[in-house]
C-alpha cells in the first residue's frame, strides 16, 4: 500500500524525470546484454583445433603415402572446409593438392625453417584468431619427404564464412544498438504515460461537452494527487458551483415569469374596464372639450398598457419550457399582402408603404405556419418602424419566399440604429435613449428574434448606407 501511495503522489514532472532515468538505465543494461549475447554467439561453433590435431595424427600415421593424391579425399574428410584448410607439398615447397591454392614456401630451406611452427594466419579483414602449422611428412628411413600445411580457426565464429561487408554491417548495427534501445524504451514510456494522461483528459473533454449542452448532472470521479488530478478537481468544483448558480438563476427566472404572468393577468381586467369606460366617454355627445381630452388621454394610455401587457405575456410564453407553435395551412403570399393592407390603413397618409414579394418556389401551394406568431412578428416590425419613421417618411417591405423558408426585410427612412448599440437592439427592454418615453418597453425586436428562432429562423439588424434601419427576419415553414 505504501508503494502504491508513493507512485500515486508522484507528479507528472517527476514521472517524466524518473522515466528519463529508467530509459537511460534500461538502455545501458540492454546494450551490455546484447553485446554479451552477440559476442557469445559470434564465437560459438566447432573447435577447429580438434580437427587439426586429428589431421596431424593422420599425416604422421600415413607418412610419405599422404603425398599421393589418392589419399587426398581421406585427408579432406579430416579437415572439413568449414573448419580448416590444407595443402600437401613436396620437400621443396611445390604444391601437390589441397584446398589452399598457390605456393606457400619458395624453397626447401624456407619450408624447413617453418616446420612444426605454429603461426597466426590472415583473418581476411575480420578480427578472429586463425592458426596454422606446417606438419612434416617423413619417409620410411626418417628423411623429409614433404609437408602438409594446415590452417584452422581455434574457435570458429558464425560469421567466419560470411563476406567481410556482412561482418562490418553487423558491427555497425552493434554500434547503433544503444540508440535503438533508447528509442524503444522512450516509445514504451511515452505510450504508458499517454495512457495514464488520456483517461483524465478524455473525462475533461466529455465534461466540457456536457456543460456546453447544458447538462450538469454528472460527477468527475478522478482523484489522482497530481497536476491533472488537481485540474479535474478544480473543474469538478466549478461544475458544482455552476450547477448551483444556474439552479438559482433558473428558479429566479421561473419566479419572474410566474410573477409577470400573474401581474399581467391581474392588471388586464382593470385595464379592460378602464379602456371600456374611456371608449364610452369618447363616444358620448355633448361632452365639454376638456372632458373629451381627458377621455382621449385615458383611452390612449389604456391601449398602451394593454399592448405592454400583451408583450409581457408573449415574453413569458416564449420563455416557458412548454412553449409550442400552433401550425396551420395558409397562402403565404395572400397573408403577407393582407398584413400590408392593414398597415396602410393604420398609417393613412402619414407614411408611404411599399411591398415587393418574390416567390421562387416551384410548388406555390399552401404552407404550414403559426399564423398568429408570424403575424405578431410582422406587427412588431411594423410598430417599431412606424415609431421611428418621421411624417411623410417611407417604409419598404421586401418579401422572398423560397422552398421551406420565408425571408422578410424591412427598410425605413428613420434615423437608424445607433452604431454602438447594434449588438444590443434585440435584447429585452432595450432603448437607444433611456430617458425617452416611448410606447413600449423595448420588447418588440426581442420578441421578433425569439419567435423567429422558435421557427428555426434568424434575425439581423443593420443600418442602410442611404439612411434608415434595416431588419431582416427569416422564418422556416413547419
C-alpha positions as CSV (number, residue, x, y, z in Angstrom):
1,X,0.0,0.0,0.0
2,X,2.8,2.4,0.8
3,X,4.5,1.7,-2.6
4,X,1.2,2.5,-4.4
5,X,0.8,5.7,-2.4
6,X,4.3,6.8,-3.4
7,X,3.5,6.1,-7.0
8,X,0.3,8.0,-7.0
9,X,1.7,11.0,-5.3
10,X,4.4,11.4,-8.0
11,X,3.8,14.4,-10.1
12,X,3.8,14.3,-13.9
13,X,7.1,16.2,-13.9
14,X,8.5,13.6,-11.5
15,X,7.2,10.8,-13.7
16,X,8.9,12.2,-16.7
17,X,12.2,12.7,-14.9
18,X,12.0,9.2,-13.5
19,X,11.1,7.9,-16.9
20,X,14.2,9.5,-18.4
21,X,16.4,7.8,-15.7
22,X,14.8,4.4,-16.4
23,X,15.2,4.9,-20.2
24,X,18.9,5.5,-19.7
25,X,19.4,2.7,-17.3
26,X,17.4,0.1,-19.2
27,X,19.1,1.1,-22.5
28,X,22.5,0.7,-20.9
29,X,21.7,-2.7,-19.4
30,X,20.1,-3.9,-22.6
31,X,23.1,-2.8,-24.7
32,X,25.5,-4.6,-22.4
33,X,23.4,-7.8,-22.6
34,X,23.2,-7.5,-26.4
35,X,26.9,-7.2,-26.7
36,X,27.5,-10.1,-24.4
37,X,25.0,-12.4,-26.3
38,X,26.3,-11.4,-29.7
39,X,29.9,-12.0,-28.6
40,X,29.0,-15.4,-27.3
41,X,27.1,-16.3,-30.5
42,X,29.9,-15.0,-32.7
43,X,32.4,-17.3,-31.0
44,X,30.3,-20.4,-30.9
45,X,30.9,-23.2,-33.2
46,X,33.0,-26.3,-33.7
47,X,36.6,-26.2,-32.4
48,X,38.9,-26.2,-35.5
49,X,41.9,-27.2,-33.4
50,X,40.4,-30.6,-32.7
51,X,40.1,-31.3,-36.5
52,X,43.7,-30.0,-37.0
53,X,45.1,-32.4,-34.3
54,X,43.2,-35.3,-35.9
55,X,44.6,-34.5,-39.3
56,X,48.1,-34.1,-38.0
57,X,47.9,-37.6,-36.4
58,X,46.6,-39.0,-39.7
59,X,49.6,-37.4,-41.6
60,X,52.0,-38.9,-39.1
61,X,50.4,-42.3,-39.3
62,X,50.4,-42.3,-43.1
63,X,53.9,-40.9,-43.6
64,X,55.0,-40.5,-47.3
65,X,51.8,-42.1,-48.5
66,X,50.0,-38.9,-47.8
67,X,51.9,-37.3,-50.7
68,X,50.0,-39.3,-53.3
69,X,46.8,-37.6,-54.4
70,X,44.8,-40.8,-53.8
71,X,44.9,-40.1,-50.1
72,X,43.5,-36.6,-50.6
73,X,39.8,-37.4,-50.0
74,X,40.6,-39.1,-46.7
75,X,42.6,-36.1,-45.6
76,X,39.9,-33.7,-46.8
77,X,37.4,-35.6,-44.6
78,X,39.7,-35.0,-41.7
79,X,39.7,-31.2,-42.4
80,X,36.2,-30.0,-43.5
81,X,36.3,-26.7,-45.5
82,X,34.0,-25.1,-42.9
83,X,36.6,-25.7,-40.2
84,X,40.1,-25.8,-41.8
85,X,42.1,-25.7,-45.0
86,X,45.2,-27.6,-46.0
87,X,47.9,-28.0,-48.7
88,X,50.1,-31.1,-49.3
89,X,53.6,-30.2,-50.8
90,X,56.9,-31.7,-51.6
91,X,60.0,-31.1,-49.6
92,X,60.9,-28.2,-51.9
93,X,57.5,-26.5,-51.2
94,X,55.9,-27.4,-54.6
95,X,52.1,-27.8,-54.0
96,X,50.6,-31.3,-54.8
97,X,47.0,-31.0,-53.8
98,X,44.7,-29.4,-51.1
99,X,42.2,-26.6,-50.5
100,X,44.9,-23.9,-50.2
101,X,46.0,-22.8,-53.6
102,X,49.3,-21.2,-54.6
103,X,52.8,-21.8,-53.4
104,X,53.4,-21.1,-49.8
105,X,57.2,-21.7,-49.5
106,X,59.8,-20.8,-52.1
107,X,62.5,-23.4,-51.3
108,X,63.4,-26.4,-49.2
109,X,65.2,-24.1,-46.8
110,X,62.2,-21.9,-46.4
111,X,60.0,-24.9,-45.8
112,X,62.4,-26.5,-43.4
113,X,62.6,-23.2,-41.4
114,X,58.8,-23.3,-40.8
115,X,58.4,-27.0,-39.9
116,X,56.3,-27.6,-36.7
117,X,55.9,-23.9,-36.2
118,X,52.5,-22.6,-35.2
119,X,51.6,-19.1,-36.5
120,X,48.7,-16.7,-36.7
121,X,47.3,-16.7,-40.2
122,X,45.5,-13.9,-42.1
123,X,41.9,-13.3,-40.8
124,X,40.6,-11.8,-44.1
125,X,39.9,-8.4,-42.5
126,X,37.8,-9.6,-39.6
127,X,39.1,-9.8,-36.1
128,X,39.3,-13.5,-35.5
129,X,42.0,-16.0,-34.3
130,X,43.2,-18.2,-37.2
131,X,46.1,-20.7,-36.5
132,X,48.4,-22.5,-39.0
133,X,51.0,-25.2,-38.7
134,X,53.4,-26.9,-41.2
135,X,53.4,-30.7,-40.4
136,X,56.5,-32.6,-41.8
137,X,56.0,-35.8,-43.9
138,X,58.8,-38.4,-43.2
139,X,59.8,-41.3,-45.4
140,X,60.3,-44.8,-44.0
141,X,64.0,-44.1,-43.4
142,X,63.1,-40.9,-41.5
143,X,64.0,-38.3,-44.2
144,X,61.9,-35.3,-45.0
145,X,59.7,-36.3,-48.0
146,X,57.3,-33.4,-47.9
147,X,55.0,-31.4,-45.7
148,X,51.3,-30.7,-45.0
149,X,50.2,-27.1,-44.4
150,X,47.1,-27.0,-42.1
151,X,45.2,-23.8,-41.2
152,X,42.3,-23.7,-38.8
153,X,40.3,-21.4,-36.6
154,X,40.7,-22.2,-32.9
155,X,37.0,-21.3,-32.1
156,X,35.0,-20.8,-35.3
157,X,32.7,-17.8,-35.4
158,X,29.3,-18.0,-37.0
159,X,30.4,-15.0,-39.2
160,X,33.6,-16.8,-40.3
161,X,32.3,-17.8,-43.6
162,X,30.4,-14.6,-44.4
163,X,31.7,-11.9,-46.7
164,X,33.6,-9.0,-44.9
165,X,30.8,-6.5,-45.7
166,X,28.3,-8.6,-43.7
167,X,30.6,-8.6,-40.7
168,X,31.1,-4.9,-40.9
169,X,27.4,-4.4,-41.2
170,X,26.8,-6.4,-38.0
171,X,29.5,-4.3,-36.3
172,X,27.7,-1.1,-37.4
173,X,24.4,-2.5,-36.0
174,X,26.0,-3.2,-32.7
175,X,27.3,0.4,-32.6
176,X,23.7,1.6,-33.2
177,X,22.2,-0.7,-30.5
178,X,22.2,1.9,-27.7
179,X,20.2,4.4,-29.8
180,X,17.7,1.6,-30.8
181,X,17.1,0.8,-27.2
182,X,16.8,4.5,-26.2
183,X,14.1,4.9,-29.0
184,X,12.3,1.7,-28.0
185,X,12.2,2.5,-24.2
186,X,11.2,6.1,-25.0
187,X,8.3,4.9,-27.1
188,X,7.2,2.4,-24.4
189,X,7.4,5.1,-21.7
190,X,5.6,7.7,-23.7
191,X,2.9,5.1,-24.6
192,X,2.4,4.2,-20.9
193,X,2.4,7.9,-19.8
194,X,-0.1,8.8,-22.6
195,X,-2.4,6.1,-21.4
196,X,-2.3,7.5,-17.9
197,X,-3.0,11.0,-19.1
198,X,-5.5,10.3,-21.9
199,X,-8.1,9.0,-19.5
200,X,-8.4,12.1,-17.4
201,X,-8.1,14.3,-20.4
202,X,-11.0,12.4,-22.1
203,X,-13.0,12.8,-18.9
204,X,-12.3,16.6,-19.0
205,X,-13.3,16.8,-22.7
206,X,-16.6,14.9,-22.1
207,X,-17.4,17.1,-19.1
208,X,-16.8,20.3,-21.2
209,X,-19.1,18.9,-23.9
210,X,-21.9,18.1,-21.4
211,X,-21.6,21.6,-19.9
212,X,-21.8,23.0,-23.4
213,X,-25.1,21.1,-23.9
214,X,-26.3,22.5,-20.5
215,X,-26.1,19.1,-18.8
216,X,-24.7,19.5,-15.3
217,X,-26.0,16.3,-13.6
218,X,-22.7,14.4,-13.6
219,X,-19.7,13.9,-11.4
220,X,-16.0,13.8,-12.4
221,X,-14.6,10.8,-10.5
222,X,-10.8,11.2,-10.7
223,X,-8.7,11.7,-7.5
224,X,-5.1,11.2,-8.5
225,X,-3.0,13.7,-6.5
226,X,-1.0,15.1,-9.5
227,X,-1.4,18.1,-11.7
228,X,-4.2,16.6,-13.8
229,X,-6.0,15.4,-10.7
230,X,-5.8,19.0,-9.3
231,X,-7.1,20.3,-12.6
232,X,-10.1,17.9,-12.7
233,X,-10.8,18.6,-9.0
234,X,-11.0,22.3,-9.8
235,X,-13.1,21.6,-12.8
236,X,-15.5,19.5,-10.7
237,X,-15.8,22.3,-8.1
238,X,-16.5,24.7,-11.0
239,X,-19.2,22.4,-12.3
240,X,-20.8,22.1,-8.9
241,X,-20.7,25.9,-8.4
242,X,-22.0,26.5,-11.9
243,X,-24.9,24.0,-11.4
244,X,-25.8,25.6,-8.1
245,X,-25.7,29.1,-9.7
246,X,-27.7,28.0,-12.7
247,X,-30.3,26.3,-10.5
248,X,-30.7,29.5,-8.5
249,X,-30.9,31.5,-11.8
250,X,-33.4,29.2,-13.3
251,X,-35.5,29.3,-10.1
252,X,-35.4,33.1,-10.2
253,X,-36.4,33.1,-13.9
254,X,-39.3,30.8,-13.2
255,X,-40.4,33.0,-10.4
256,X,-40.1,36.1,-12.6
257,X,-42.1,34.5,-15.3
258,X,-44.8,33.4,-12.9
259,X,-44.9,36.9,-11.3
260,X,-45.0,38.6,-14.7
261,X,-47.8,36.3,-15.8
262,X,-49.7,36.8,-12.5
263,X,-49.3,40.6,-12.7
264,X,-50.3,40.7,-16.3
265,X,-53.4,38.6,-15.6
266,X,-54.4,40.7,-12.6
267,X,-53.8,44.0,-14.3
268,X,-55.6,43.0,-17.5
269,X,-59.1,43.1,-16.0
270,X,-59.0,46.6,-14.5
271,X,-57.2,47.9,-17.7
272,X,-60.0,46.4,-19.8
273,X,-62.6,48.1,-17.6
274,X,-60.8,51.5,-17.8
275,X,-60.5,51.1,-21.6
276,X,-64.2,50.3,-21.9
277,X,-65.3,53.4,-19.9
278,X,-62.8,55.6,-21.8
279,X,-64.3,54.3,-25.1
280,X,-67.8,55.2,-23.8
281,X,-66.8,58.7,-22.8
282,X,-65.2,59.3,-26.1
283,X,-68.3,58.2,-28.0
284,X,-70.7,60.4,-25.8
285,X,-72.1,63.5,-27.4
286,X,-72.1,67.0,-25.8
287,X,-69.1,66.5,-23.5
288,X,-67.0,69.5,-22.7
289,X,-63.7,69.7,-24.6
290,X,-61.7,69.4,-21.5
291,X,-63.5,66.2,-20.5
292,X,-63.1,64.8,-24.1
293,X,-59.4,65.5,-23.9
294,X,-59.1,63.6,-20.6
295,X,-61.1,60.7,-22.0
296,X,-58.9,60.5,-25.1
297,X,-55.8,60.5,-22.9
298,X,-57.3,57.8,-20.7
299,X,-58.1,55.7,-23.8
300,X,-54.7,56.2,-25.4
301,X,-52.8,55.1,-22.2
302,X,-55.2,52.2,-21.6
303,X,-54.3,51.0,-25.1
304,X,-50.7,51.4,-24.3
305,X,-50.9,49.4,-21.1
306,X,-52.9,46.7,-22.9
307,X,-50.1,46.5,-25.5
308,X,-47.4,46.3,-22.8
309,X,-49.4,43.5,-21.1
310,X,-49.6,41.6,-24.4
311,X,-45.8,41.9,-24.9
312,X,-45.2,40.8,-21.3
313,X,-47.4,37.7,-21.9
314,X,-45.6,36.9,-25.2
315,X,-42.2,37.1,-23.4
316,X,-43.5,34.8,-20.7
317,X,-44.9,32.4,-23.2
318,X,-41.8,32.2,-25.3
319,X,-39.5,31.7,-22.3
320,X,-41.7,28.9,-20.9
321,X,-40.3,25.3,-21.4
322,X,-43.9,24.3,-22.5
323,X,-44.0,26.8,-25.4
324,X,-45.2,25.3,-28.6
325,X,-46.1,26.6,-32.1
326,X,-49.6,26.1,-33.4
327,X,-49.3,25.5,-37.2
328,X,-52.0,25.7,-39.9
329,X,-52.1,25.8,-43.7
330,X,-52.1,29.3,-45.2
331,X,-51.5,31.1,-48.5
332,X,-48.3,32.9,-47.5
333,X,-48.4,35.4,-50.4
334,X,-52.0,36.4,-49.6
335,X,-51.3,36.5,-45.9
336,X,-48.4,39.0,-46.4
337,X,-50.3,41.2,-48.7
338,X,-53.2,41.3,-46.3
339,X,-51.0,42.4,-43.4
340,X,-49.6,45.2,-45.5
341,X,-53.1,46.4,-46.3
342,X,-53.8,46.6,-42.5
343,X,-50.7,48.7,-42.0
344,X,-51.6,51.0,-44.9
345,X,-54.9,51.7,-43.3
346,X,-53.2,52.3,-39.9
347,X,-50.7,54.9,-41.1
348,X,-53.2,56.6,-43.5
349,X,-51.3,59.3,-45.3
350,X,-48.6,59.8,-42.7
351,X,-46.1,57.3,-44.0
352,X,-45.8,55.7,-47.5
353,X,-45.5,51.9,-47.7
354,X,-44.5,49.6,-50.5
355,X,-44.4,45.8,-50.7
356,X,-42.3,43.7,-53.1
357,X,-43.0,39.9,-53.0
358,X,-40.8,37.4,-54.8
359,X,-41.9,33.8,-54.8
360,X,-39.3,31.5,-56.3
361,X,-40.9,28.2,-55.3
362,X,-41.5,25.6,-57.9
363,X,-44.6,24.5,-55.9
364,X,-46.6,27.5,-54.9
365,X,-49.1,25.6,-52.7
366,X,-50.2,26.3,-49.1
367,X,-47.6,26.1,-46.4
368,X,-47.7,25.4,-42.7
369,X,-47.0,28.3,-40.3
370,X,-48.1,29.5,-36.9
371,X,-50.2,32.3,-38.3
372,X,-50.7,34.2,-35.0
373,X,-46.9,34.2,-34.2
374,X,-45.8,35.2,-37.7
375,X,-48.5,38.0,-37.6
376,X,-47.0,39.0,-34.3
377,X,-43.5,39.2,-35.9
378,X,-44.8,41.4,-38.7
379,X,-46.8,43.6,-36.3
380,X,-43.8,44.2,-34.1
381,X,-41.6,45.0,-37.1
382,X,-44.2,47.5,-38.4
383,X,-44.8,49.0,-35.0
384,X,-41.0,49.5,-34.5
385,X,-40.6,51.0,-37.9
386,X,-43.6,53.4,-37.6
387,X,-42.4,54.6,-34.2
388,X,-39.0,55.7,-35.7
389,X,-40.1,56.9,-39.2
390,X,-41.0,60.6,-39.4
391,X,-44.1,62.0,-41.0
392,X,-44.0,61.7,-44.8
393,X,-41.4,59.1,-44.5
394,X,-41.2,55.7,-46.2
395,X,-41.3,52.0,-45.2
396,X,-40.3,49.4,-47.8
397,X,-41.1,45.7,-47.4
398,X,-39.2,43.1,-49.3
399,X,-40.5,39.5,-49.0
400,X,-38.8,36.5,-50.6
401,X,-40.4,33.0,-50.4
402,X,-38.2,30.0,-51.0
403,X,-38.7,26.3,-50.6
404,X,-39.1,25.9,-46.9
405,X,-38.5,29.4,-45.7
406,X,-39.8,33.0,-46.0
407,X,-37.5,36.0,-45.6
408,X,-38.8,39.4,-44.7
409,X,-36.6,42.6,-45.0
410,X,-37.9,45.9,-43.8
411,X,-36.2,49.3,-44.6
412,X,-37.5,52.5,-43.0
413,X,-36.4,56.1,-43.6
414,X,-35.9,56.8,-39.9
415,X,-32.6,57.7,-38.1
416,X,-31.5,54.1,-37.9
417,X,-30.0,52.2,-35.0
418,X,-27.1,53.8,-33.0
419,X,-23.9,52.1,-34.3
420,X,-22.7,51.5,-30.8
421,X,-25.9,49.6,-29.9
422,X,-26.3,47.3,-32.9
423,X,-25.3,44.4,-30.8
424,X,-28.0,45.2,-28.1
425,X,-31.1,46.2,-30.1
426,X,-32.5,42.7,-29.9
427,X,-32.1,42.4,-26.1
428,X,-35.2,42.8,-23.9
429,X,-36.0,46.2,-22.6
430,X,-33.5,47.9,-24.9
431,X,-33.9,51.6,-25.7
432,X,-31.5,53.7,-27.6
433,X,-32.3,56.6,-25.3
434,X,-33.1,55.5,-21.7
435,X,-34.6,58.9,-21.0
436,X,-37.1,58.6,-23.9
437,X,-40.7,57.9,-23.0
438,X,-41.8,55.6,-25.8
439,X,-44.9,53.5,-26.3
440,X,-43.3,50.2,-25.5
441,X,-40.9,48.6,-23.0
442,X,-38.2,47.7,-25.6
443,X,-39.6,44.2,-26.1
444,X,-40.6,44.4,-29.8
445,X,-37.4,43.3,-31.6
446,X,-36.6,40.9,-28.8
447,X,-40.0,39.1,-29.3
448,X,-39.4,39.1,-33.1
449,X,-36.0,37.4,-32.6
450,X,-37.4,34.8,-30.1
451,X,-40.3,33.9,-32.3
452,X,-38.1,33.7,-35.4
453,X,-35.7,31.3,-33.6
454,X,-38.6,29.2,-32.4
455,X,-39.5,28.8,-36.1
456,X,-35.9,27.8,-36.9
457,X,-35.1,31.1,-38.4
458,X,-32.8,34.1,-37.7
459,X,-32.9,37.9,-37.3
460,X,-30.4,40.5,-38.3
461,X,-30.3,44.3,-37.8
462,X,-28.2,46.9,-39.6
463,X,-28.2,50.4,-41.0
464,X,-28.6,51.2,-44.7
465,X,-25.8,53.3,-46.3
466,X,-28.6,55.5,-47.7
467,X,-30.0,56.0,-44.1
468,X,-32.6,54.3,-42.1
469,X,-32.8,51.0,-40.2
470,X,-32.8,47.5,-41.9
471,X,-34.3,44.5,-40.2
472,X,-34.1,41.1,-41.8
473,X,-36.1,38.1,-40.5
474,X,-36.3,34.5,-41.8
475,X,-39.0,32.0,-40.7
476,X,-39.0,28.3,-41.7
477,X,-42.2,26.6,-42.6
478,X,-43.4,24.0,-40.1
